Amino acid sequence: MRIIKLFILFCVVTTQTQAQIQFDKRYPLGLASVGRKVVEISGGYICAGFEISDTNTYNNNLIVKSDTNGDTVKTLYIPPPDSTYWNLYNEDPDDIFTDLIVTNDSNLVAVGRSQAYNPTNYYDYDILLVKLNYNLDTLWLKTYSHPTDSAFQPQSIIQTSDGGFLICGKQRSFYNTNWFGFLYKVDSAGNFQWYKSYNNPGPYQAIWGVIELPDHSFMCSGTSINVSSSNTFDSYYFIVDSLGNLLTTFPVPSIGDDGLNVIEYSNDNNIMILGLENYTTGNIDPYSNCIYKVDYFGNVIWKKTYGDFYNGSPLGITRAHNGGYVYAGGSDYTAAGFHAYIHRIDENGDSLWFRNFSYSGFDEFWDIKTTADGGYIMCGQTGGCNNNGGTCFWLVKTDSLGLLVTGIKEKEIFKTATLTIYPNPATTYCTITAIVPQSNSTGIGKKGASIILFDMRGKQLLEQPLQTGSNTVQLNLTNYTSGTYLAVLVLDGYNAARVKVVKE
């Protein structure tokens, strides 16, 4: 009976893995393009960002809809080329979408900056807010200006409990180079309700993320200048009431530059705030990823710093399958250049596994989401995909372990790959035999072959490199607790084979 149960469990895991769809799609749009935010919808994904076209040096807002295989269904540019800005200055406006959310009525709202609609001078930037359906038809479009400020730079947006929307970001006037943070509140139809700016502490302040608290106040995260510490950038987060009035500020001073980028709810309804920090002087390097977990009142529950990821930043986070979190970003933690990465942590912020993805010397993920089939979808930018040296709009889909799932091409390459374990169950030692084919793969994952062992929480316990051909590895289970583990044969980042390992 025990053997039958183990066999059934193995079949279920294998079936789920095969049902997952993996893809790595690069869209060479214009001279350069970037995906900033991605959401999953029925039948595919929608990603918002921007591109620089072949005919100018300015950014154009861009939304790409793809199917479940990552193939493009529709591409939408907002605004069209014949905008007000074009007519006034004979140039394309400089527009960027920075965030995209699914609304409560199963539509989409995208927010970004725009010069296209009501420019008052050459340097004017307004907030652009667009509501669309899943077919990317525009339901309404709004722009918001400030009478004395020439630059609104929105960063992110949330839908509030009253059905409206709250936008956060930074702003400045043409005559002042210092930025202020701002919050801009509109109703469900995009009509203005209230606006607040923040410059305490100052003289520079930017708000990168905002969430609504249960009492309808809001917590914001961002960056400010510490004038008492050689004008370094400091992290901070603060709470405002339902009308944007400042209640409490929590500065996070440090020796070097640091900032908090992303704020989201945790699995236990506390708050996760992600950012980067540098506690060195005289040099901007190195930066470490850091995460704060705080309660509704801003009290720190725990803080974790991950020193292995340098000179980059976490840019998106999602709740992981089976608990914990996965966050994504970009970092030049190796000498091989700037790589995109995803990092899986448990509920206490302890590292479970880390994956990097790269085509070129500059690759970056701006967002990550869990998917309905048990995997993860990331968007960002990657180089080496067109002839002009620019970056491409990038969409990557992995399984729940952050590995690429073999498709038709990879199955042909890896069809001779095998992984066997004996004895299984085992008490102290077991022998793993792996047949590794010559892959010649051009995949984006870590190159080479290895066996990775996971526990049932998804924590990576060891990684044993392999050679092409037949490999025999003795696995010492002595220090592991009794239970079930998962051994995966990984080839160039692909999940080529897997088998359960039972420790008695």
N, C-alpha and C positions, 0 to 999 in steps of 0.2 A: 504493500500500500504506500509506503514511504517513497519508493522508487517511482511509482506512478505519479504521486503528487509533484515530485521534483521534475519529472518529465513534462507534466502539464504546465508548471510554472515556466520552465525553459521555453516551451512552445509559445506561451503567451508573450514573453519578452521578445522572442525572435519575431513573432508576427507584428508586434507593435513597431519594432525597429524597421522591418521591411515596409510597413505602411507609411512610414515617415518619408517625406519628400525633401531632398537636399538640393540646393542649387547655389551657384556662384555666378551672379550676373553683373556684368559691367556694361554700362550704357555710355558710349563715347559721344556725349551730347555737347556740341560746340567745342570751343577751345579748352574748357574746363567745366566740371560740374560736380555737385556735392549733394548727397542725400542727408537731410537733417533729422527728419522724424518719419517713422513708419508705423502703420496700424494694419492689423489684420481685419479683413471683411470676409463675408461669405464668398468663397470662390477665388480668393486671392489677397493681394496686399496693395496698399496705397502709400506712397512715399512723397514727402514734400521737401523741397530744397531750392537750389538755384543753379544756373549755368551762366557761363560767359560765351556768347555766341561767336561764330566765326567772323563776324563783321564789326565787332566793337569790343571794348575793354571793360564794359560794365555788366553787372549781374542782372539776370532775368529770373523772376519767380517761376517755379517749375513744380508740377505735380505729375507723378508717374503712377499709373495703375497697371498692375501685373496680375497674371493668373497664378495658380498654385505652384507652377513650375518656374515662376519668375520671368516669364515671357511678357513683353509689353502688350497691353491691351489698348491703352490710351495715354497720350501725353498732352498736358494742358499748360499753356503759358498765360499768366495773368500779370500785367495787362498786355493788350496787343501792341504792336510797334507804333501805331499811330496815336500815341497818347498825347496828353496836353504837354508833357515835358518835351517830347520830341518836337512838337510844333513850335515851342518857345525857344529851345536851345539846339535843335537839330542833332540831338543825341538820344540814345536810348536812356531811360531812367535806370538808376542803380537800385535794384529791388532784390530782396532776399526773403524767402519764407523760412521762419525759424521754428515753428511748432505746428503740429497737426493733431487734433483730437477727434474721437468719435463722440457725438452728442447723444443726449438722452433719447432723442427721437430718431436714432439710427441714421443720422446724417453726419457730415464732417464740417469742422471749422478749422481753417488755416489762418495763421497770423504771421505777419512779417512787416518789413519796412517797405516804403514805396515813395518814389518821387513822381509818379506818373500822373496823378489826378488833379491836385490843386497846388502846384508848386508856387511859392511866393518869391523864391530866389533860387539860384543855381545849386545851393547847398541844402535845400529844404528836404527833410525826410518826414513822412507821415506814417502813422500806424495804418496798415492795411488788414482788414478783417473780412474773410470771405466764407460764406456758408455754401456747401455743395452737397449734392447727393452722391451715392456710390458710383453713379455713372459719370461723375465729374461735371454735371450740369450746375451752373451757378444759380443758387436760390436767392441770395442777396449779397451785396458787396458794399462795405462801408470803409471810409477813410476818416482819420481823426488827426487834426492839427492842433498846435498850440500857438496862440497869437504872438508870443514873444520868444519861442524856442524854435530853432530851425531844424533840429534833429531829434526825432523820436526813434529809438532803437529797441523795439520789443524783443523779448527773449522767449517767453513762454506764456501759455494761457491755460486756464482751468475753467470748467463749467461749474457754476456755483449752485448751491442748494435751491435758490429761487428760480433756476432755469437760465439765468443770465451768464455772463462771462467776465472773468477778471484777467487782465493782461498786465504783465510786469516787464520791466526793462530798465533802460537808462535814457537820459535826455540831456541835451545841452543847447545853449544858444550859439549863434554865429559869433558873438563877441566874447564868449567864455569857453575856454578849452576844458574846464572841469565838468565832469558828468554828475548829474543827480539821478538817484533812483526814482522810479515812478510806479504807481498802480493806477490802472484805468479800468473803470467798471461800466459795463453796458448791460442792457436787458437782453432777453432771448431773441429780440429782433435786431439787435445791434445798436439800439438807441442809447445815447449817453446817459449815465446816471451820476457818477462822481469820478473825480480825479484827485490824486494826491502826489506830491513830490517829496523826496526825503534827502537830506544832506547832513544828517547827524548820526554818527560821526562823518565828517567831511575832511577835506574839500572835494573828494572824489567819492562817488558811491554808485554802485550798480546792483540791480536785483536780478538774479538769474532764475529763481524758482519761487513758487508760492503754492500753498495748500490751504484749504478751508478747514478750520477746527470745528469740533462738535457744537460749540456755542456761537458759530457763525463769525467768529473772528478769523484772522488769517495769520499764518506764519510764513515769513519770507526768508530767503537765503541769498547771500551775495558777497560783495567785496567792497572795502573802503580803504582810503589812504590813512595811514597812521602818521600824522605830522610830527609826533614826538619821537618817532623811531625811524629817522632818515627817510621819511615818506615811503615806507614800504607798504605793500598791499596786505591788508589783514582780512581774514574771514570774519563774517558776522551773520547772525540771524536775529530776527526781531518779530514781534507780534503787534498787529494793529487790530482795532475793533472793526465792526461790520461796515463802517463808513470810511475806513482807512486811517483813522486817527491813531498815532503811535502810542502804544502802551508800554512795551518793555523791549530793550535792546540787549543782545548778548554778544559783545565783541569777543573775538578769539585772537588776542595779540600773539605775535611770534617775532623771532629775530629777523627772518627773511620774509619773502613774499609768500602769501597763501590766499586761497579763496574757496568759497563753497558754491558749487555749480548747480546741484540737483537736490530737490527735496521731494520725498514721497512718503506715503504711509507704509509702515511695516506690517508684517503678518499679524502681529498682536495689537494693532491699532495704536502703536506709538509712531514715531517719526524717524525716518532715515534721512540724513543730510550728507551728501557726498562732495568731496572736493580734493584739493591738493595743498601740500604745505612744504615749506622749505625753512629749516631751522639753521641755515648756514649764513654767514656774512661774506660780503665781498664777491659773491658769485651767484648767479641765478640757479645754478645746479647744485645738488640734484633735488628734484621734486619727488615727493612720495604721495601716493594715493592715501586718503584718509576718509573715514566714515564716522560720523557721530550718530548715535541713537539717543533721542531725547524724548521726554514726555510732552504732554500738551502745554505744560508751563515753561518749557524750555530747559528743564533740568536734564543734565547729561546722565544717561543710563550706562552707556559705555562708549568708548572711543577706540578705534583700531586704526593703525597706520601700517601700510604695506610698502616696505622700503625697496622691494624688488623692481618696482615699476617707476622709472625715472623720466624726468623731463617731458611728462605728458599729463593727461588728466582724464579722470572718469567723466563721461559725458551723458550716460544714460543708465538706468537701473530698472530691473523688473523682478517681480517675485518669481522665484524658481519653482519648477515642478518638484513636488515632495518636500516643500519647505525651504527656507533660506532665500537667497537672492543671487542674481547674476548681474554684474555691471559691465559696461563696455566703454572703451575709449581708445586712446592712441598713446604710444610711448616709444622712445628710443632707448630702451633699457639694454639693448645689445648694440654692438658696433656695426650691425648690418643695416642700420637705418631706422626710420620711424615706422613702427608696426601697429596695426590694429590688434586689439586683444579683447577677450572676455574673461572675467574672473568670477568664479563661483565661490560663495561664502555661505556658512551656515547661519542659523538664527542669532548666534552670538558674535558674528563677524569673523569667525575663524576660517581660514582658507581651505577649500575643498579641492579645487583644481584651477588651472590657468591655461589658456590657449592663446596663441598668437597666430595671426593670419597676415600674409604679405605676398604681394606681387613685385613691389618695387621698393625704392628708398623712402616712399611716403605713402602710408596707408593708415586710415583712421576710421573708427566706428563712432558715429554720433548718437546712435540710439539702439536699443535692444528691447524686444518684446517676446513673451512666451507665445507659443502658437498652439492651436487646438489639437494638433497631432502629437504634442509632447516635445516639440523642439523649440528652437529659438530663431528669431529673424533679426538681422542687424542691417542697418543702412549706414552709408558713409561715403568715403572717397578713396580711390586707389589710383596709382600711377601706372605707367607702362602698358596702357591699353589703347593708346592712339598714337598718331605719328607726330603730334606737335609738342609732346612732353607735358601736356596738361593732365589733370586728374579726371577720372570718370565717375559718374553716378554709380554707386556700388550697393548691391543687395546680396546678402549671404544668409543662407538657411542651414542650420545644423541640427543634429539630434540632441537629446537631453543631456548628453555627456560633452557637448561642445565639439563633437566630431562630425566629419562629413559622412553622409550615408552614401554608399556606393550606388551609382546609377548604372545605366546600360553600358556606357564606355568603361567605367571602372570595374564592373563585373567581368568584362572580357579580360581586362588586365589582371585582375586579382582572382580569376576563377580557380587557379591552382593553390590559392592561399588556404591553409588549414591550421587548425588549432585544436590540440587534444591534450587531456590531462589524465594522469594515472598515478596513484589510485585516486578515486573520487567517489565517495567521501574519503578524506584523509585525516590523520591525527596530528602528525608532526611535519612530514615532508610530502610533497608531491612533485612529479616531474611534468613539465610542460614541453610539448613538442610542437614546434611551429615551422611550417613551410612558407618561406617568404619568396614570392616571385620577383623578378626584375620589373619594377613598376613603370619606369619612364613616365611617371605621372607629372603633370604640370599643375597639380593642385596647389591651393593657397595655404594648406596646413603645414605643420612642422615636417620637414623633409626627413626621409629615412623610415625605418621600421622599428617597432618596439612592442612589448607587452606592457599594458597598463592594468594594474589591479585596483579595483574599487571595492569599498564596503557598501552595504545596502543603503547607507545615507547618501551615497554618491561621492564620498571622499576618496580622492586618489591616494593610494597607499604607497605605491612604488611604480617606477617606470624602468623597464629593463631593455636596453637597446638590443637589436637583432641584426644579423647579417643576411644578405640574400642567400637563399638556399635553405638547407635543413638546420634548425636550431634546437638545442636541448637545454632547458633551464630548470634547475632544481629550486623549487619554491619552499622556503622555510616558513612554516605556519606556527611555529612554537609560540611566538609572542602575540598571536592573534587570538581573540576570543572565539568561542564556538559560534558557528553561524554560517551564513551564505555570503559568498563574495563573487565578484564578477571579473573575469579576466578577458581583456579585449586585445585583439591583434590590430594594431594601428599602422597603416601604411600611408605615408605622406599626408597624414591628417585624416585619412579615411578609416571608418569603422569597418574593417575587412572581415573580421570573424570575432565571435564571442562565445564564452562558455561559462556556466556557473561552476564555482568551486565551493565545496562544502567542507567546513572544518568541524570535526566531531569533538 
